[in-house]
Amino acid sequence: MDKRQTWAGCGAVAAGIVAAGAALDAARARRGRASLAAAALAGAYLGGTFSERSSLFGRVARMRRDAGLFALTFDDGPDPRFTPRISRILADRGHRATFFVLGRAVEQYPELACALLDDGHELASHGDDHRLLAFAPPREVRRQLARTEHAVRAATGSPPARLFRAPHGVRSPWLVRTVQRRGYQVCAWDGAVFDTSRPGSQVIAGRVVDLLAPGAVILLHDGDGSGGGASREQTVAALPSILDRAERAGLRSVCVSELADR
């Protein structure tokens, strides 16, 4: 399902829950008790689905607040136009990052996956093809993990880190449990940078700087999960300013695995 279909489908589920509550009240001549309960349930469903740090559908990875450390993360790559430049900027300044890669992109550009590891970064799973998983059954979630595992292992000789970030952070009630049974933790992020909307490199840098703190996980993008080939030039341009401010604050980016509580 694409983004629009997912949003519509989840809205329909929530509306159906509310309608069922109203119908129950009408059938039993109650004074809105079922309607209130249904509205609360619908709100919980939407929060669990779309709130990336919600624990309603299962625990996401928690980060230690170690002094001086935070984590830059990049989704939707690798992309030969942007990933190598991001990797080198970070490595040249002694920073490390976690790249949540798509299996299909690793299959297309295996040499980029190897280069990321050579620069000291970490590869983690963003699924195979960036499809949203709000209605995907467990077998599809497992397939997404397996395809990405296979692609990373074939490219680099080793599996990805046991971290998974669902596309757009969208989850079903069973996604976290399914992922955990495969040995993965679900990784969320802090705040909202929205670098994919291309608001300008200074805006991107400013939004990241506002989130910088020990244990923070910052979400940026080095590719376009939609397959449309959108530019991430502004993200590349923002990165030196982000690192300048982080270093002045005594912060260094490390891989998520280094910060995650086990």
C-alpha positions as CSV (number, residue, x, y, z in Angstrom):
1,M,0.0,0.0,0.0
2,D,1.2,3.5,-0.7
3,K,1.1,6.4,1.7
4,R,-2.3,7.7,0.6
5,Q,-4.0,4.3,0.7
6,T,-2.5,3.6,4.1
7,W,-3.7,6.9,5.6
8,A,-7.2,6.3,4.1
9,G,-7.3,2.7,5.3
10,C,-6.3,3.6,8.9
11,G,-8.8,6.4,8.9
12,A,-11.5,4.0,7.8
13,V,-10.6,1.5,10.6
14,A,-10.8,4.3,13.2
15,A,-14.1,5.6,11.8
16,G,-15.4,2.0,11.9
17,I,-14.5,1.7,15.6
18,V,-16.3,4.9,16.4
19,A,-19.3,4.0,14.4
20,A,-19.5,0.6,16.1
21,G,-19.5,2.4,19.5
22,A,-22.3,4.7,18.4
23,A,-24.4,1.8,17.1
24,L,-23.9,-0.1,20.4
25,D,-25.1,2.9,22.3
26,A,-28.1,3.3,20.1
27,A,-29.0,-0.4,20.4
28,R,-28.8,-0.4,24.1
29,A,-30.1,3.1,24.8
30,R,-26.9,4.0,26.7
31,R,-25.7,7.5,27.3
32,G,-22.6,7.5,25.1
33,R,-20.5,5.1,27.2
34,A,-19.7,2.8,24.2
35,S,-19.1,5.8,22.0
36,L,-16.6,7.3,24.4
37,A,-14.8,4.0,24.7
38,A,-14.8,3.5,21.0
39,A,-13.4,7.0,20.4
40,A,-10.6,6.3,22.9
41,L,-9.9,3.0,21.2
42,A,-9.8,4.6,17.8
43,G,-7.4,7.3,19.1
44,A,-5.2,4.6,20.6
45,Y,-5.2,2.7,17.3
46,L,-4.1,5.8,15.3
47,G,-1.5,6.7,17.9
48,G,0.0,3.2,17.9
49,T,0.1,3.2,14.1
50,F,1.5,6.6,13.4
51,S,3.4,7.8,16.5
52,E,6.9,6.5,16.0
53,R,7.7,6.4,19.8
54,S,4.4,4.9,20.9
55,S,4.6,1.7,23.0
56,L,1.0,0.8,22.5
57,F,1.9,-1.8,19.9
58,G,5.1,-2.9,21.5
59,R,8.3,-1.4,22.8
60,V,10.7,0.5,20.5
61,A,14.4,0.6,21.2
62,R,15.4,2.9,24.0
63,M,18.6,4.9,23.9
64,R,21.0,5.5,26.7
65,R,21.6,9.2,27.4
66,D,25.4,8.8,27.5
67,A,27.1,12.2,27.8
68,G,28.5,13.4,24.5
69,L,26.9,10.8,22.3
70,F,23.9,11.0,19.8
71,A,23.0,9.1,16.7
72,L,22.6,10.4,13.1
73,T,20.5,8.0,11.0
74,F,19.8,8.0,7.3
75,D,16.9,6.2,5.6
76,D,16.1,5.0,2.1
77,G,19.5,4.5,0.6
78,P,22.0,3.7,-0.6
79,D,22.0,6.2,-3.4
80,P,25.2,6.8,-5.4
81,R,24.5,10.5,-5.7
82,F,24.4,11.2,-2.0
83,T,25.3,8.3,0.2
84,P,29.1,8.3,-0.5
85,R,29.3,12.0,0.1
86,I,27.4,11.8,3.4
87,S,29.5,8.9,4.5
88,R,32.8,10.6,3.8
89,I,31.8,13.9,5.5
90,L,31.0,12.0,8.6
91,A,34.0,9.7,8.6
92,D,36.5,12.5,7.9
93,R,35.3,14.3,11.0
94,G,35.2,11.2,13.3
95,H,31.4,10.7,13.3
96,R,29.6,7.4,12.7
97,A,26.0,6.9,11.6
98,T,23.4,4.2,11.1
99,F,22.1,3.8,7.5
100,F,18.7,2.1,7.4
101,V,19.0,0.7,3.9
102,L,16.4,-0.7,1.5
103,G,17.1,-4.3,0.3
104,R,16.4,-3.3,-3.3
105,A,18.9,-0.4,-3.2
106,V,21.6,-2.6,-1.7
107,E,21.0,-5.2,-4.5
108,Q,21.4,-2.4,-7.0
109,Y,24.5,-0.7,-5.4
110,P,26.3,-3.4,-3.3
111,E,29.6,-1.5,-3.5
112,L,28.0,1.4,-1.6
113,A,27.0,-0.9,1.2
114,C,30.5,-2.1,1.5
115,A,31.9,1.5,1.4
116,L,29.6,2.5,4.3
117,L,31.0,-0.3,6.4
118,D,34.6,0.6,5.4
119,D,33.9,4.1,6.7
120,G,32.9,2.7,10.0
121,H,29.1,3.1,9.7
122,E,26.4,0.7,10.5
123,L,23.8,-0.9,8.1
124,A,20.3,-1.6,9.5
125,S,17.1,-2.7,7.9
126,H,14.4,-0.4,6.4
127,G,12.7,-3.3,4.6
128,D,13.1,-4.3,1.0
129,D,10.9,-1.9,-1.0
130,H,9.7,0.8,1.3
131,R,6.1,-0.4,1.3
132,L,4.0,0.8,4.3
133,L,3.3,-2.0,6.7
134,A,0.1,-0.9,8.6
135,F,-1.9,-3.8,7.1
136,A,0.9,-6.1,6.1
137,P,0.5,-9.6,7.7
138,P,3.4,-11.1,9.7
139,R,4.6,-13.1,6.7
140,E,5.1,-9.9,4.7
141,V,7.0,-8.3,7.5
142,R,9.2,-11.4,7.7
143,R,9.7,-11.3,4.0
144,Q,10.8,-7.6,4.1
145,L,13.4,-8.4,6.8
146,A,14.6,-11.5,5.0
147,R,15.1,-9.8,1.6
148,T,17.1,-7.0,3.2
149,E,19.1,-9.4,5.3
150,H,19.9,-11.4,2.1
151,A,20.9,-8.3,0.1
152,V,23.2,-6.9,2.8
153,R,24.8,-10.3,3.5
154,A,25.4,-10.8,-0.3
155,A,26.9,-7.4,-0.6
156,T,29.1,-7.2,2.5
157,G,29.5,-10.8,3.8
158,S,27.7,-9.9,7.0
159,P,24.1,-9.3,8.1
160,P,22.7,-5.9,9.0
161,A,22.6,-4.8,12.6
162,R,19.5,-6.1,14.4
163,L,17.6,-2.8,14.0
164,F,14.5,-2.2,11.9
165,R,12.8,1.1,11.1
166,A,9.4,0.7,9.4
167,P,8.9,3.0,6.4
168,H,7.4,6.3,7.7
169,G,7.4,4.7,11.2
170,V,4.0,3.2,10.4
171,R,3.3,0.0,12.4
172,S,0.5,-2.6,12.7
173,P,-0.5,-4.1,16.1
174,W,1.7,-7.1,15.3
175,L,4.7,-5.6,13.6
176,V,6.9,-5.1,16.7
177,R,6.3,-8.6,18.0
178,T,7.0,-10.1,14.5
179,V,10.2,-8.1,14.2
180,Q,11.3,-9.0,17.8
181,R,10.8,-12.7,17.0
182,R,13.4,-12.3,14.2
183,G,15.8,-10.8,16.7
184,Y,15.4,-7.2,15.8
185,Q,14.5,-4.0,17.7
186,V,12.3,-1.3,16.2
187,C,14.1,2.0,16.0
188,A,12.3,5.3,16.2
189,W,13.7,8.8,16.2
190,D,13.3,12.2,17.9
191,G,11.4,15.2,16.6
192,A,10.7,16.0,13.0
193,V,13.2,17.3,10.6
194,F,11.4,16.6,7.3
195,D,14.4,17.0,5.1
196,T,12.6,15.1,2.3
197,S,10.4,18.2,1.9
198,R,13.5,20.1,0.9
199,P,12.9,23.3,2.9
200,G,16.5,24.4,2.4
201,S,19.8,23.3,3.9
202,Q,19.8,26.0,6.6
203,V,16.3,25.0,7.7
204,I,17.3,21.4,7.9
205,A,20.4,22.2,9.9
206,G,18.4,24.4,12.3
207,R,15.8,21.7,12.9
208,V,18.5,19.2,13.7
209,V,20.4,21.5,16.0
210,D,17.2,22.0,18.0
211,L,17.1,18.3,18.6
212,L,20.7,17.8,19.5
213,A,21.1,16.2,22.9
214,P,22.8,13.2,24.5
215,G,21.0,10.0,23.3
216,A,19.0,11.8,20.6
217,V,18.3,9.9,17.4
218,I,18.1,12.1,14.3
219,L,16.3,11.0,11.2
220,L,17.6,12.2,7.8
221,H,17.6,10.7,4.3
222,D,20.2,9.7,1.8
223,G,17.8,8.3,-0.7
224,D,14.2,8.4,-2.0
225,G,12.1,5.5,-0.8
226,S,9.4,6.2,-3.3
227,G,11.7,5.4,-6.2
228,G,11.2,8.8,-7.7
229,G,14.9,9.8,-7.4
230,A,14.2,13.0,-5.4
231,S,17.3,15.0,-4.6
232,R,18.9,14.8,-1.1
233,E,21.4,17.6,-2.0
234,Q,20.0,19.8,0.8
235,T,20.7,17.2,3.4
236,V,24.2,16.8,2.2
237,A,24.7,20.6,2.3
238,A,23.3,20.8,5.8
239,L,25.5,18.1,7.3
240,P,28.7,20.2,7.9
241,S,26.7,22.8,9.8
242,I,25.1,20.1,11.8
243,L,28.4,18.6,12.7
244,D,29.8,22.0,13.6
245,R,27.1,22.7,16.1
246,A,27.3,19.1,17.5
247,E,31.0,19.4,18.0
248,R,30.7,22.8,19.7
249,A,28.2,21.2,22.1
250,G,30.6,18.4,22.8
251,L,28.5,15.8,20.9
252,R,29.7,13.0,18.6
253,S,27.4,10.9,16.4
254,V,27.7,7.1,16.9
255,C,25.9,4.1,15.6
256,V,22.5,3.4,17.1
257,S,23.7,0.0,18.3
258,E,26.1,1.8,20.5
259,L,23.4,3.8,22.2
260,A,20.5,1.2,22.3
261,D,19.7,-0.4,25.6
262,R,19.6,-4.2,25.2
